Amino acid sequence: MIRILIIEDNAIKAQDIQRCLKEHYPDGALDIATAYASGVRRTYKEKYDVVIIDNSLPYYESAPSDIHPDMARIILDEFYDLGISPNSIICSAFDPGEKEVYFQNIVSRFDFCIGFVRYDGCSSDWENQLLSLIDSIKM
């Protein structure tokens, strides 16, 4: 059984990701954290096969409007500092171009970050990309 943590503060996006994962991994265990602190804490305490990380998140659930636009890198840095290396995927809504190079640089910096997906609520392309990355993991 696959265990996946989704670190995502947008309820609609989190529901879309959950729906996609439940269809593909019906027996999987899915958890959600909505901020940096809860996501890092859960990843450190529990064993997840995959952690899916949004790039724009608040530090704390108690301050949901305090969004940091570079949170995926900060979370991956924290995982590295804590000595944990969960298979991680950045799943963020971003405009193609400059941000793509930025995410490629993040992925190349952390060997446990297996890729990034451009989420688009009007398309299902992101779903295939996400599932392909997860399926590529040797568990």
N, C-alpha and C positions, 0 to 999 in steps of 0.2 A: 504494500500500500504506500503510495507516494504521499509525502507531507509537504505542503506548500504554505508559506507565509506571504501574504500580500501586504506590502506597506504602501497604503494609498489613502489619502484623505478625502477624495471626491467620491461620494456615495454612488453616483451613476457609473463612473468608471470602474469602481470596485465591483459593482454588481455585474457589469459586462465581463470583467475578467473572471469572476466566480462562475458565471454561466458557461463561459467557454471551457473552463477547466473541469467543471462538473460533467459536461457533455463528453469530454475526452477521457477523463479519469473519474468515472462514477463512484469508485470505492476510495478515492483519495480523501485525505483530511486537509481542509482548507481553513486557515486562520487569517484574520485581518488585524493589522495595527494601523492606526491613523496618524501617527507622528513618529518623529525620529526616536525619541526616548523609549516609547513602548515597542517599537520595531527592533531596536538594538537589544533591549532587555529580553524580549522573547527569543530572539535569535541566539543570544548568549546562553539562555537557560534551557532551551529546547532544541532538539535535533530536527532540522528541516532538510529535506532533500533539495528544495529550491526556495529562494527568497526573491520575490518580484518587487522591485523598488521604483516608486515614482521619483521624479527629479525635483518637484516643487512640493515641499511638505513643511508643516510647522515643526518646531522643536518638541513642543509638548501638546498633548490633547487639550489641556486647559487653556491654551492660547491658539485656537484654530485659525485666527486671522493673521498670525505672525508667520507668514510663509517665507521660507528660504528657497531661492531659485536654483541652488546648487547642492541640494540635499543628498542626491544619490552618491556623489563623490564623498561627501562628508560621512555618510553611513558606511561606505566601503572602506574609507580610512579608519573608521572606528572598528570595524570588523578586523582589519589588519592589525591595529594596535592591541586588540584584545586577543589576538592569536587564533581567531576563528576564520574559517574560509568556506562559508556556505556557497554552494552554486548560486550565483546571483545573476539576475536579469534586470536591466533598466527598462521600464515600460512607461513611456512618457509621451504626452501630446506635445509635439514641437514642430516648428516649421523646418522643412528640409533645407539643407545647405550648411550653414555655419555650425549649427548644433550637431549635425551628423558627425562632423570632424571632431567636435568636442567629445561626443560619446565614444567615438572610435578610440580616442586617446585615453579615456577612462578605462575602457575594456582592455586595452593593451597594457595598462599600468597594473591591473589586478588579475592575476592568473585564475582566480576563482570567479571572476565576472565573465560569463560566457557570451554575453552579447547585449544588444539593445533592440527595442522594438518601438516603432513610432505608432502610438495609439491614435486611432481615428474612429470616432463613434459613428461615422457615416459609411464606413467600409469594414469588410471582414478580413482584409489583407493582414492586419496586425495579428489576428487570431492564428492564422497559419504560421506566421513567423514565430510567434510565442511558442506554439506547440512544437514546432520544429526544433527550437532551441532546447526545450525541456526534453524532448525525445532523444536529443543527441547526448544527453548526460548518461554516463555509465554508472548505474546504481547497483 
